[in-house]
Amino acid sequence: MGKMAIGYGSEFHLLRLLGRHRKELNKAIRCELKISSSIDWLDFPYNKKTVTYDGEYIGVDFLEIPGIEKEWEKCWPSKKNAMNWDAIAKVEDEWLLFEAKAHAGELKSNSVASNTSQIEITKSFKKLASKRGIKITNDWLKQYYQKANRLLFLHFLHDYDIKAKLVFIYFINGYEKDNKSIKSKNVWMSILKKQNTYLNITTNEWVKDNVFNVFIDAIK
């Protein structure tokens, strides 16, 4: 967890929505996912080493399932470079795993894992692609690596019959500092089209059924 910006950025605005505008947030999520049940948000752990004294759930830490961590290690070689979730919620028996973004630069990332780990991760990507009907046409370790590894995590959960969906929250006017803000949903959609084209998931049915985008204006 990095140092949270005050007044701008995805972490700040997500925390603000969760704390002060939760009804609005829940409404937007329910509308996009077409759900009517209540959303039960998971409290995050404490961590005295951070400025806010809060920690994050990493990888499968939030799952209270015996042996699940060892199974995840077969798919993902390093907990050090595992997924840090921005927020986690549950709707009935299904998990919602959240990533929040406030500017285009947050979508880009490359793997920093060791060469050995990258080989293992690439094998897992190929297994995901084979089972979910995705043809990998570009290197998933580069450019949009974060979304690729979130898809891998979702694939892992589904393989173990754990109900889950990925929910990406894209803030409009979410990064006024340095003029990085995205000013409309249409601009975000254009950016996401490039990402999904690179990963070759634009028309994939499994992705369509399980990965959702929620657009929220941060400063209405």
Kinemage of the C-alpha trace (Angstrom):
@kinemage 1
@onewidth
@group {chain A} dominant
@subgroup {mainchain}
@vectorlist {calphas} color= white
{ca met a 1} P 0.000 0.000 0.000
{ca gly a 2} L 1.460 3.325 -1.085
{ca lys a 3} L 0.890 6.683 0.562
{ca met a 4} L -2.653 7.802 -0.132
{ca ala a 5} L -3.089 11.132 -1.896
{ca ile a 6} L -5.458 13.594 -0.265
{ca gly a 7} L -8.147 15.100 -2.487
{ca tyr a 8} L -7.439 13.085 -5.618
{ca gly a 9} L -6.616 9.607 -6.849
{ca ser a 10} L -8.406 6.261 -6.919
{ca glu a 11} L -7.635 5.239 -3.339
{ca phe a 12} L -8.841 8.537 -1.905
{ca his a 13} L -12.067 8.623 -3.910
{ca leu a 14} L -12.899 4.970 -3.255
{ca leu a 15} L -12.393 5.463 0.484
{ca arg a 16} L -14.520 8.610 0.306
{ca leu a 17} L -17.340 6.760 -1.444
{ca leu a 18} L -17.209 3.872 1.005
{ca gly a 19} L -17.270 6.232 3.968
{ca arg a 20} L -19.552 9.085 2.870
{ca his a 21} L -21.438 8.054 -0.262
{ca arg a 22} L -21.952 4.320 0.139
{ca lys a 23} L -25.578 4.375 -1.019
{ca glu a 24} L -24.519 6.002 -4.281
{ca leu a 25} L -21.694 3.507 -4.715
{ca asn a 26} L -23.934 0.538 -3.990
{ca lys a 27} L -26.564 1.840 -6.407
{ca ala a 28} L -24.021 2.165 -9.223
{ca ile a 29} L -22.696 -1.344 -8.592
{ca arg a 30} L -26.162 -2.884 -8.391
{ca cys a 31} L -27.187 -1.173 -11.613
{ca glu a 32} L -24.147 -2.369 -13.570
{ca leu a 33} L -24.195 -5.927 -12.212
{ca lys a 34} L -28.011 -6.126 -12.252
{ca ile a 35} L -28.280 -7.322 -8.665
{ca ser a 36} L -30.947 -6.583 -6.071
{ca ser a 37} L -29.396 -8.150 -2.969
{ca ser a 38} L -27.511 -6.128 -0.359
{ca ile a 39} L -23.766 -5.601 -0.725
{ca asp a 40} L -21.774 -6.678 2.327
{ca trp a 41} L -18.406 -4.886 2.364
{ca leu a 42} L -15.462 -6.663 3.934
{ca asp a 43} L -13.513 -4.709 6.548
{ca phe a 44} L -9.807 -4.641 5.839
{ca pro a 45} L -7.114 -5.705 8.338
{ca tyr a 46} L -5.127 -3.290 10.452
{ca asn a 47} L -1.447 -2.620 9.848
{ca lys a 48} L 0.479 -0.401 12.294
{ca lys a 49} L 3.332 -0.020 9.793
{ca thr a 50} L 1.267 2.149 7.425
{ca val a 51} L 0.443 5.846 7.759
{ca thr a 52} L -3.280 5.091 8.043
{ca tyr a 53} L -2.762 1.973 10.215
{ca asp a 54} L -4.671 -0.015 7.610
{ca gly a 55} L -3.561 -3.016 5.600
{ca glu a 56} L -4.837 -4.705 2.450
{ca tyr a 57} L -5.959 -8.166 1.554
{ca ile a 58} L -3.424 -9.815 -0.736
{ca gly a 59} L -4.219 -12.713 -3.036
{ca val a 60} L -6.403 -15.308 -1.308
{ca asp a 61} L -5.990 -13.839 2.202
{ca phe a 62} L -9.681 -12.970 2.422
{ca leu a 63} L -10.813 -16.549 1.820
{ca glu a 64} L -11.317 -18.654 4.934
{ca ile a 65} L -10.943 -21.948 3.094
{ca pro a 66} L -8.484 -24.564 4.432
{ca gly a 67} L -5.716 -25.329 1.951
{ca ile a 68} L -6.689 -22.642 -0.565
{ca glu a 69} L -3.384 -20.776 -0.202
{ca lys a 70} L -1.353 -23.865 -1.180
{ca glu a 71} L -3.597 -24.376 -4.204
{ca trp a 72} L -3.111 -20.736 -5.198
{ca glu a 73} L 0.665 -21.128 -4.940
{ca lys a 74} L 0.461 -23.758 -7.688
{ca cys a 75} L -0.959 -21.091 -9.949
{ca trp a 76} L 0.941 -18.040 -8.647
{ca pro a 77} L 4.569 -18.473 -7.539
{ca ser a 78} L 5.125 -15.433 -5.321
{ca lys a 79} L 2.967 -13.900 -2.578
{ca lys a 80} L 5.287 -10.882 -2.661
{ca asn a 81} L 3.943 -9.952 -6.088
{ca ala a 82} L 0.354 -11.105 -5.548
{ca met a 83} L -2.812 -9.064 -6.023
{ca asn a 84} L -3.560 -6.232 -3.594
{ca trp a 85} L -7.308 -5.638 -3.611
{ca asp a 86} L -8.693 -2.096 -3.411
{ca ala a 87} L -11.931 -3.347 -1.862
{ca ile a 88} L -13.798 -6.618 -1.392
{ca ala a 89} L -17.494 -7.250 -0.913
{ca lys a 90} L -19.920 -10.132 -0.978
{ca val a 91} L -23.401 -10.446 -2.439
{ca glu a 92} L -25.055 -13.518 -0.971
{ca asp a 93} L -22.504 -16.287 -1.758
{ca glu a 94} L -20.561 -14.421 -4.448
{ca trp a 95} L -17.405 -12.354 -3.967
{ca leu a 96} L -16.916 -8.977 -5.641
{ca leu a 97} L -13.260 -8.026 -6.072
{ca phe a 98} L -12.630 -4.335 -6.744
{ca glu a 99} L -9.966 -2.346 -8.545
{ca ala a 100} L -10.278 1.441 -8.729
{ca lys a 101} L -8.630 3.703 -11.318
{ca ala a 102} L -8.484 7.487 -11.557
{ca his a 103} L -6.297 8.053 -14.629
{ca ala a 104} L -5.113 6.167 -17.705
{ca gly a 105} L -1.615 5.577 -16.388
{ca glu a 106} L -2.975 3.303 -13.661
{ca leu a 107} L -3.957 0.742 -16.285
{ca lys a 108} L -0.412 0.213 -17.559
{ca ser a 109} L 1.983 -2.163 -15.825
{ca asn a 110} L 4.681 -4.736 -16.549
{ca ser a 111} L 5.640 -7.755 -14.472
{ca val a 112} L 8.550 -7.223 -12.065
{ca ala a 113} L 8.662 -10.872 -11.001
{ca ser a 114} L 11.849 -12.898 -11.358
{ca asn a 115} L 12.507 -14.728 -14.617
{ca thr a 116} L 11.651 -18.031 -12.939
{ca ser a 117} L 8.359 -16.665 -11.630
{ca gln a 118} L 7.510 -15.132 -15.007
{ca ile a 119} L 7.868 -18.532 -16.639
{ca glu a 120} L 5.413 -20.020 -14.123
{ca ile a 121} L 2.992 -17.125 -14.487
{ca thr a 122} L 3.094 -17.426 -18.280
{ca lys a 123} L 2.190 -21.114 -17.971
{ca ser a 124} L -0.777 -20.163 -15.790
{ca phe a 125} L -1.853 -17.507 -18.310
{ca lys a 126} L -1.804 -20.127 -21.061
{ca lys a 127} L -3.935 -22.525 -18.995
{ca leu a 128} L -6.418 -19.707 -18.323
{ca ala a 129} L -6.565 -18.802 -22.004
{ca ser a 130} L -7.061 -22.398 -23.078
{ca lys a 131} L -9.903 -23.059 -20.651
{ca arg a 132} L -11.692 -19.732 -21.080
{ca gly a 133} L -11.451 -19.534 -24.870
{ca ile a 134} L -8.963 -16.682 -25.113
{ca lys a 135} L -6.235 -16.553 -27.752
{ca ile a 136} L -3.202 -14.742 -26.351
{ca thr a 137} L -1.855 -12.557 -29.146
{ca asn a 138} L 0.383 -10.242 -27.075
{ca asp a 139} L 2.641 -10.672 -24.051
{ca trp a 140} L 0.418 -10.580 -20.942
{ca leu a 141} L 3.468 -9.873 -18.789
{ca lys a 142} L 3.649 -6.423 -20.352
{ca gln a 143} L 1.452 -3.368 -20.928
{ca tyr a 144} L -1.707 -4.533 -19.136
{ca tyr a 145} L -0.204 -7.064 -16.778
{ca gln a 146} L -2.375 -6.085 -13.822
{ca lys a 147} L -5.656 -6.812 -15.572
{ca ala a 148} L -4.191 -10.045 -16.926
{ca asn a 149} L -3.277 -11.291 -13.463
{ca arg a 150} L -6.668 -10.274 -12.070
{ca leu a 151} L -8.264 -12.412 -14.780
{ca leu a 152} L -5.993 -15.248 -13.742
{ca phe a 153} L -7.128 -14.913 -10.134
{ca leu a 154} L -10.777 -14.957 -11.181
{ca his a 155} L -10.114 -18.039 -13.292
{ca phe a 156} L -8.519 -19.718 -10.278
{ca leu a 157} L -11.526 -19.006 -8.069
{ca his a 158} L -13.941 -20.326 -10.669
{ca asp a 159} L -11.847 -23.466 -11.093
{ca tyr a 160} L -12.433 -24.148 -7.392
{ca asp a 161} L -16.149 -23.374 -7.652
{ca ile a 162} L -15.793 -20.121 -5.727
{ca lys a 163} L -18.314 -17.614 -7.053
{ca ala a 164} L -16.711 -14.267 -7.838
{ca lys a 165} L -16.705 -11.304 -10.178
{ca leu a 166} L -14.178 -8.578 -10.934
{ca val a 167} L -15.454 -5.013 -10.676
{ca phe a 168} L -13.375 -2.112 -11.986
{ca ile a 169} L -14.347 1.352 -10.787
{ca tyr a 170} L -13.248 4.118 -13.150
{ca phe a 171} L -13.426 7.626 -11.737
{ca ile a 172} L -14.374 10.527 -13.971
{ca asn a 173} L -12.685 13.735 -12.739
{ca gly a 174} L -10.793 11.556 -10.267
{ca tyr a 175} L -7.290 12.972 -10.656
{ca glu a 176} L -7.491 16.741 -10.980
{ca lys a 177} L -3.854 17.078 -9.938
{ca asp a 178} L -1.528 17.464 -12.962
{ca asn a 179} L -4.532 17.376 -15.327
{ca lys a 180} L -4.586 13.578 -15.364
{ca ser a 181} L -8.339 13.288 -14.899
{ca ile a 182} L -10.474 11.452 -17.423
{ca lys a 183} L -13.367 13.782 -18.253
{ca ser a 184} L -16.032 11.395 -19.506
{ca lys a 185} L -17.186 7.789 -19.653
{ca asn a 186} L -16.616 7.803 -23.416
{ca val a 187} L -12.937 8.650 -22.974
{ca trp a 188} L -12.576 5.839 -20.441
{ca met a 189} L -14.315 3.451 -22.849
{ca ser a 190} L -11.851 4.350 -25.593
{ca ile a 191} L -8.920 3.672 -23.260
{ca leu a 192} L -10.415 0.370 -22.110
{ca lys a 193} L -10.992 -0.699 -25.703
{ca lys a 194} L -7.239 -0.512 -26.309
{ca gln a 195} L -6.587 -2.554 -23.168
{ca asn a 196} L -9.092 -5.249 -24.039
{ca thr a 197} L -7.895 -5.405 -27.643
{ca tyr a 198} L -4.324 -5.946 -26.450
{ca leu a 199} L -5.479 -8.775 -24.162
{ca asn a 200} L -7.824 -10.037 -26.906
{ca ile a 201} L -10.793 -10.305 -24.531
{ca thr a 202} L -13.216 -7.860 -26.174
{ca thr a 203} L -15.713 -10.515 -27.297
{ca asn a 204} L -14.924 -13.263 -24.806
{ca glu a 205} L -18.113 -14.511 -23.152
{ca trp a 206} L -16.502 -15.562 -19.864
{ca val a 207} L -15.048 -12.063 -19.478
{ca lys a 208} L -18.361 -10.429 -20.420
{ca asp a 209} L -20.189 -12.489 -17.792
{ca asn a 210} L -17.720 -11.926 -14.955
{ca val a 211} L -15.847 -8.627 -15.404
{ca phe a 212} L -17.683 -5.328 -14.951
{ca asn a 213} L -16.893 -1.633 -15.310
{ca val a 214} L -18.520 0.999 -13.087
{ca phe a 215} L -18.038 4.686 -13.962
{ca ile a 216} L -18.466 7.274 -11.229
{ca asp a 217} L -17.967 11.032 -11.345
{ca ala a 218} L -15.771 11.837 -8.358
{ca ile a 219} L -16.626 15.533 -7.998
{ca lys a 220} L -20.249 15.856 -9.243
